Every structure is written in structure tokens, then in C-alpha cells.
Amino acid sequence: MTEQVEDAYDVVVVGGGAAGLSGALMLARARRSVLVVDAGAPRNAPADAVHGLLGREGTAPADLAARGREEVRGYGGLVLTGEVAGVSRRGAPDGTAFGVRLADGRAVGARRLLVASGLVDVLPEVPGLRERWGGDVVHCPYCHGWEVRDRAVGVLGSGPMAVHQALLFRQWSADVTLFRHTAPEPTAEEAEQLAARDIAVVEGEVTAVETEPAAGADRLVGVGLADGTRVAREVLAVQPRAVLRAGFLAGLGLRPAQHPSGAGEYLPVDAAGRTDVPGVWAAGNVTDPSAQVGAAAAAGALAAAQINGDLVADDTRRAVAARRALRGT
């Protein structure tokens, strides 16, 4: 059944992950009309559980999102499964600054926008990585480090953060090997750091992920190099490239920039989550590829408070103007 959508909302939130739902919850509790448009493709879907989130440690990502949707709906917010195809400036007399076009052809007005559409992790081009993503192929030590502790960890170098990633994973395991693959050669200082932490560096391109049967499935047992060498590993850490889900913003002139870390794309915002376009805020992985669930949720809540404050100021200006008009002043 197609959900009933109003003609206009105080805020349209694009994205129903931790940032979007947290922002929507704050706004709905502030008695704002809120529409969340969620494509249903969360970044953390491959993971078994959310980690490092106080009070919800170990919760399945789908369960956390379902609970968040119900909380938003409990305060009158509408959570719609769908996609935003485009956003345009509107400037209508009713105060709606933007027109939001959905992929199914429907359109709504919005006084403000909160972009929390997240990103897609593009993995290095090595056969087998995608199938094991979120299991024994990982990227974030704070998300997965405890689960892979004391195992034989390989770090697949594919960008400028390879050495940093290897040094981080060394905190969770004494057996870490950096496969340089396509990453830049470590500097003299980096080479000294790796050696001091007993992190081996293997030259050559990684061309295969090797597995063997295990109980009910299979497990990663090593990687193969282009020269035929096989190196035993139980876990492979990779550095994916972040590609934003933000094409719908092109009509506003908002386009992704390259993140200073080399992690891929991001949408620049100020400390309060404001973008360069007045009336548009952003939060979560769309602004910070490294943000975990807790950080994304906090950013969504902060942006929502700023949006409500901006709307209060707008409501007050309109009320003053109406009062003056009524008094003929």
C-alpha cells in the first residue's frame, strides 16, 4: 500500500540510518512535521551487529533501524521507503524552500532538508572481497577489532591510509601483515614504525582471497599474490573508497568533495552540520566516512536542533511581519 504523503513538511530527511532517524526523532519531538525518505540500503547491512554503541552493544543493524523507525513514527513522523530523485529550489509563499521529487513520481515541499543519505563502500578490485565483506573482510578496527583479536590479520594496501590502518589493527593482534598491493611505498619513517611494531610488509599485488570449508560455510585462510605466493591470513582489513549517495543534490549545486584523508568523497559542512546551501544540513557518513553509528546519531541530533532553531527564527519573523501587517505598521 502506498503511504499517504502530505504536500509539504517542515523538514524532509533523506536517509533512514542512524543520522537520519536520530535527526527525525529530535525534530518530531520538537513538534515539526517530518518526512524521512529511506532507500533501505544501509552501509552496515553486511555486519552482524553494531558495536561501540552504549546501551545497544551487539544489536543487529536491522533491529536498531526498525526500533528507530518506530520511535520516529511514535512522535508523528512519517518514514517512507523510497528514493529521492532530485531536489530543487522552490521559495513558495508557504515557506517551503525546496521541492523534493521522489523516484516514484511524487513530489513534496520542504522548508528545510537534512541529508543523511550515507555512502557506498567501493572495495578494491580483488575477487572474493565483496562476498566476505562484514565477516572476515573488515575495515574499521573500532567496529570489528574485538571480534578479530589475536587472529592473523592482513591489511590490504590500496590507499594513503594503509600504514595507519596496519598500526591500528596491531592494537588488537600481534600478528599483522601489510600487503602493499597498490598503496604508496611506506616512507622511511613509516617503515621504521612498522618494523618497530613487528608488522611485516609484503610487496606485490594481491590477486585472490583463499578460503576453505568450515562449519556451515567457509573461512578465509589466506591471500594469493600475482607471483604465485600464498600468505596465510585469517582476516583481511581493507580500505574501501567512499562514494556518496548524493546525486539528487546536483540541482542545488551541492556536489561531493574529496576527503582530505583520501578515503573518498564527503559533503563538507560546518560544525553544526550546515552545508553551503542555506536551508540544507547534512549528517552522518555523508559528511564523515569514518563515523560510527553513535557519532552519526549524535551528528543527526545536533543538526536537527540547529534546523529547529532556524525554523523557530523563521516562524518568529513571519509572526512579527503578520502582526505588523495587522496593525498597519
C-alpha positions in Angstrom: 0.0 0.0 0.0 1.3 3.5 -0.9 1.7 5.6 2.2 -0.2 8.9 2.3 2.3 11.8 1.8 1.4 15.4 2.6 2.1 18.2 0.2 4.7 19.9 2.4 6.8 19.3 5.5 8.8 21.4 7.8 11.8 19.0 7.2 12.4 16.3 4.7 15.2 13.9 5.9 16.9 12.0 3.2 18.2 8.7 4.6 16.9 6.4 7.4 20.1 5.3 9.1 21.4 6.4 12.5 21.9 10.0 11.5 18.6 10.5 9.6 16.5 8.7 12.2 18.1 10.5 15.1 17.6 13.8 13.5 14.0 12.9 12.6 13.3 11.9 16.2 14.6 15.2 17.5 12.5 17.1 15.0 9.4 15.2 15.6 9.7 15.7 19.3 10.0 19.4 18.6 6.6 19.1 17.0 7.9 19.6 13.5 6.3 17.8 10.5 8.9 15.4 9.3 9.2 13.0 6.3 12.0 10.5 6.3 12.7 9.0 2.8 14.8 5.8 3.3 16.1 3.8 0.3 16.6 0.8 2.6 20.3 0.1 1.7 22.2 0.9 4.9 26.0 0.9 4.8 26.2 -1.5 7.8 23.8 -4.1 6.4 26.6 -6.8 5.9 27.6 -6.6 9.6 26.1 -9.0 12.1 26.0 -6.4 14.9 26.5 -2.8 15.9 29.5 -2.3 18.2 30.6 0.6 20.4 27.1 2.0 20.9 26.4 2.5 24.5 23.3 0.6 25.7 22.9 -1.1 22.3 26.1 -3.1 22.1 25.7 -6.1 19.8 22.4 -5.1 18.4 21.7 -6.2 14.8 21.7 -3.3 12.4 18.3 -4.1 11.1 16.8 -4.3 14.6 18.3 -0.9 15.6 16.9 0.7 12.4 13.5 -0.9 13.0 13.4 0.4 16.5 14.4 3.9 15.3 11.7 4.0 12.7 9.1 3.1 15.3 10.3 5.8 17.6 10.1 8.4 14.9 6.6 7.3 14.0 5.6 7.4 17.7 6.0 11.2 17.6 4.1 11.6 14.3 7.0 11.4 11.8 6.4 9.6 8.6 9.1 7.1 7.4 8.7 6.3 3.8 10.6 3.6 1.9 11.7 5.1 -1.3 14.4 7.2 -3.0 14.8 11.0 -3.6 15.4 11.5 -7.3 16.1 15.2 -7.2 15.8 18.4 -5.1 15.2 21.9 -6.5 14.8 25.4 -5.0 11.2 26.4 -4.6 10.7 29.5 -2.5 7.0 29.2 -2.2 4.8 31.7 -0.3 4.1 29.0 2.4 7.7 29.0 3.3 8.7 25.7 1.6 12.2 26.5 0.2 12.7 23.2 -1.6 10.8 20.8 -3.9 11.7 17.2 -3.3 11.0 14.8 -6.1 10.7 11.1 -5.3 11.6 8.3 -7.6 8.0 7.1 -7.8 6.9 10.4 -9.2 5.5 12.0 -6.1 6.7 15.4 -5.0 6.7 17.3 -1.7 7.7 20.7 -0.4 10.2 21.2 2.4 11.1 24.2 4.4 14.5 22.6 5.3 16.4 19.5 4.3 18.5 17.1 6.4 20.8 15.0 4.1 21.7 11.7 5.8 21.9 9.5 2.7 25.2 7.9 3.6 27.6 6.3 1.2 28.6 3.2 -0.7 31.8 1.4 0.2 33.7 0.6 -3.1 36.1 -2.2 -2.3 39.5 -2.8 -4.0 39.2 -5.0 -7.2 40.2 -8.3 -5.7 38.0 -11.3 -6.4 36.1 -12.6 -3.4 36.4 -9.5 -1.2 32.8 -8.3 -1.6 31.3 -11.7 -0.7 33.2 -11.7 2.6 32.6 -8.0 3.4 31.5 -7.6 7.0 32.7 -11.1 8.0 36.4 -11.8 7.8 37.0 -8.9 5.4 36.7 -5.8 7.5 37.8 -2.1 7.6 37.2 -0.5 10.9 39.1 -1.7 14.0 36.7 0.0 16.3 33.8 -1.8 14.6 35.4 -5.2 14.3 38.8 -5.2 16.2 37.5 -7.1 19.2 35.9 -9.8 17.1 39.2 -10.4 15.2 41.5 -10.1 18.2 44.6 -12.3 18.3 44.0 -13.6 14.8 46.3 -13.4 11.8 45.3 -10.1 10.3 46.3 -8.9 6.8 45.9 -5.3 5.8 45.4 -4.8 2.1 47.1 -1.6 1.0 45.1 0.4 -1.5 45.4 4.0 -0.4 47.3 6.5 1.6 45.9 5.2 5.0 47.3 1.7 4.7 50.2 2.1 7.2 47.9 3.9 9.6 45.3 1.1 9.3 48.0 -1.6 9.9 49.3 0.3 13.0 45.7 0.5 14.4 45.0 -3.2 13.9 48.2 -4.0 15.7 46.4 -2.9 18.9 44.1 -6.0 18.6 46.6 -8.6 17.3 50.3 -9.2 17.5 50.2 -10.9 14.1 49.6 -8.2 11.4 50.9 -8.2 7.9 50.7 -5.3 5.5 50.2 -6.2 1.9 51.3 -3.2 0.0 49.3 -4.1 -3.1 48.6 -0.7 -4.8 49.3 1.5 -1.8 52.2 4.0 -1.9 55.5 2.7 -0.7 56.0 3.5 3.1 58.2 6.4 3.8 61.4 5.8 5.8 59.6 6.9 9.0 56.6 4.6 8.3 58.9 1.7 7.6 60.6 2.2 10.9 57.2 2.4 12.7 56.1 -0.8 11.0 59.3 -2.6 11.9 59.2 -1.4 15.5 55.7 -2.9 15.8 56.7 -6.2 14.2 54.4 -5.6 11.2 55.6 -7.5 8.2 55.3 -5.8 4.8 54.7 -7.9 1.7 55.3 -6.5 -1.7 53.3 -7.4 -4.8 49.7 -7.3 -6.0 47.1 -9.3 -4.2 45.1 -11.2 -6.8 43.0 -13.7 -4.8 41.3 -14.4 -1.5 41.7 -18.0 -0.4 39.1 -19.9 1.6 38.4 -23.4 2.8 35.3 -25.2 4.1 34.3 -24.5 7.7 31.3 -25.4 9.8 28.2 -24.4 7.8 30.1 -22.1 5.4 33.8 -21.4 4.7 36.5 -19.2 6.2 39.3 -17.1 4.9 42.7 -18.8 5.1 45.0 -16.6 3.1 45.6 -14.4 0.1 47.3 -15.1 -3.1 49.8 -12.7 -4.9 50.4 -12.2 -8.6 53.7 -14.1 -8.4 52.0 -17.2 -7.1 53.0 -16.6 -3.5 50.4 -17.7 -0.9 50.3 -16.0 2.6 48.2 -17.5 5.4 45.8 -15.0 7.0 42.5 -15.3 8.9 41.3 -11.8 8.5 41.8 -9.2 5.8 41.4 -5.5 6.5 40.7 -3.2 3.5 40.3 0.5 2.9 37.2 1.0 0.8 36.6 4.1 -1.2 33.6 6.2 -0.1 31.2 7.1 -2.8 28.3 9.3 -1.7 24.6 8.8 -2.4 24.2 12.4 -3.2 23.4 12.8 -6.9 20.0 14.2 -6.0 21.6 17.3 -4.7 23.1 18.4 -8.0 20.1 20.6 -8.7 21.1 22.7 -5.7 24.7 22.9 -6.8 25.9 20.7 -3.9 28.5 18.2 -5.0 30.8 15.9 -3.1 34.4 16.8 -2.4 37.4 14.6 -1.9 38.0 13.8 1.7 41.4 15.0 3.0 42.2 11.5 4.3 42.0 10.0 0.9 39.0 7.9 2.0 36.9 9.1 -1.0 34.0 11.5 -1.1 32.3 13.6 1.5 30.0 16.6 1.8 31.6 19.5 3.6 29.6 21.0 6.4 30.3 23.4 9.3 30.4 22.3 13.0 26.6 22.5 13.2 26.0 20.4 10.0 25.2 23.3 7.7 26.1 22.9 4.0 27.0 25.7 1.6 23.3 25.9 0.6 21.1 27.8 3.1 18.4 25.6 4.5 20.3 22.3 3.8 22.0 20.4 6.6 23.9 17.1 6.4 25.0 14.5 9.0 26.4 11.0 9.3 28.7 9.2 6.8 27.7 11.6 4.1 29.9 14.2 5.9 32.3 11.8 7.7 33.1 8.4 6.1 34.7 7.2 9.4 31.7 8.0 11.7 30.4 5.0 13.6 26.7 4.6 14.5 27.0 6.6 17.7 28.8 9.5 16.1 26.4 9.5 13.2 23.4 9.6 15.5 24.9 12.4 17.5 25.6 14.4 14.4 22.0 13.9 13.3 20.6 15.1 16.6 22.9 18.2 16.6 21.8 19.1 13.0 18.2 18.6 13.9 18.5 21.0 16.9 20.1 23.6 14.6 17.3 23.1 12.0 14.6 23.6 14.6 16.3 26.7 15.8 16.4 28.1 12.3 12.7 27.3 11.8 11.9 29.0 15.1 13.7 32.1 13.9 11.8 31.9 10.6 8.4 31.4 12.4 9.1 34.4 14.6 10.0 36.6 11.6 6.8 35.6 9.9 4.7 36.2 13.1 6.2 39.7 13.5 5.5 40.5 9.9 1.9 39.3 10.2 1.4 41.3 13.4 2.8 44.4 11.8 0.6 44.0 8.8 -2.5 43.5 11.0 -1.7 46.7 12.9 -0.9 48.6 9.7 2.6 49.4 10.7 
